[in-house]
Amino acid sequence: MDSVRSQLRSQATDIDRLSAENADQQTIVKNLRTDVARLKAIQQADAQDLIHIAGRLLAIARATGVDLDTTTKSLFRRRGWTAARNQDGQKP
């Protein structure tokens, strides 16, 4: 009977320890999810800023008659930011 009680105490201790670890891990996961959401928002804002800058670059290049370099033209084409679309008033 004493060995059963000893096993039960040991298991209760293990359960308490695992419960505490689980709570800690849940807190870590919650913090990581918060960080991911924050980083996604920052990334989205950065992408919007870059799109705005690209549009301004294209407008300035057209207004001044300066041709964009090959790499920039290629990037704009990959993004679907062609001259025909932008002439319709759409941003790159």
Secondary structure, 3 states (H helix, E strand, C coil): CHHHHHHHHHHHHHHHHHHHHHHHHHHHHHHHHHHHHHHHHHHHHHHHHHHHHHHHHHHHHHHHCCCCCHHHHHHHHHCCCCHHHHHCCCCC
